[in-house]
Amino acid sequence: MIGKSDAISLLNGYGKNQTPFTFYCDFSGEKWNVEKAGTKGSNVFEFGISTTNGEQSIIDRRQPTVKKNPIPFSDFLKAFDQVIHHINIGNSFLTNLTFKTPIEINLTLEEVFQLSNARYKLYVPDQFVVFSPEIFVKTKKNWIYSYPMKGTIDSGIPDAQEIILNDPKETAEHITIVDLIRNDLSQVASKVSVSRFRYVEEIKTKEKNLLQVSSEVKGKLPNQWQETLGEILGKLIPAGSISGAPKPETLNIIREVEDYDRDYYTGICGYFDGENLDTGVMIRFIKKEQNQLFYCSGGGITSFSDPEKEYQEMLDKIYLPAIG
């Protein structure tokens, strides 16, 4: 593990020398783990993009199950009301409020990683596993793309797509995050624009399928942007979609209201192939503390938010991935 300044220097060097590497960092961007592709350092981890592991035939004999032991709604409401207070007095337009829920599952963290058919998946032995659908930023030639994901609904609800796309709260939340991502990308790129706005993707889970709403924001990077790869990531972290807007003030609210340290949850993981970068937000996150497993989840709170719906969204996001 290295600190932020050392990580920025290291990534700048890898970018300049076109050295492939994988990495992950914590929510605040202060703790980084970086490895050259194909090597294993003192902090061993496994990372994958849109891949599955070939060992699933043995594990599939057990149907993955998860038992949730969530905080009482009254405790959720207390934190929710604190966030709403800050919104009402103008400290934030949108705050991503999260909790860690004790869970029991019939798989090991490594088996969850092996079975996951997720866009991004990461396993750090005896610490945590991630199976995330959310892109942070990725590049293609001299363009950088971000895909903020805001808005979740059970796909089994009749007319679910129309409901989520026409919900005033979800619309306001999504617009706020898209605007934040536009501002973030403007720190590192020019010609920033929203190329796709509020499109729907289906996320398959073991319990039920979810619809999630995303947008595409892109910008033009300068020539030889790889030489400042570390600086680019350093400016963009924490991710706007899992913090809020305005970002500095909202981060203070998160530290005040949430009763735990997010640590690596909602951090960033990714891969640089020597030319382009592909990174994900570390949501859908199971962590191990001593002998207890916790699933971290939450959602964006705005002035339109209904606490009962937000509580249910937090629970809906606690799932094991569909077998791929």
Secondary structure, 3 states (H helix, E strand, C coil): CEEHHHHHHHHHHHHHCCCCEEEEECCCCCEEEEEECCCCCCCCCEEEECCCCCCHHHHCCCCCCEEECCCCHHHHHHHHHHHHHHHHCCCCCEEEEEEEEEEEECCCHHHHHHHECCCEEEEECCCEEEEECCEEEEEECCEEEECCEEEEEECCCCCHHHHHHHCHHHHHHHHHHHHHHHHHHHCCCEEEEEEEEEEEEEECECCCCEEEEEEEEEEECCCCHHHHHHHHHHHHCCCHHHCEECHHHHHHHHHHHCCCCCCCCCCEEEEECCCCEEEEECCCEEEEECCEEEEEEEEEECCCCCHHHHHHHHHHCCCCECEC
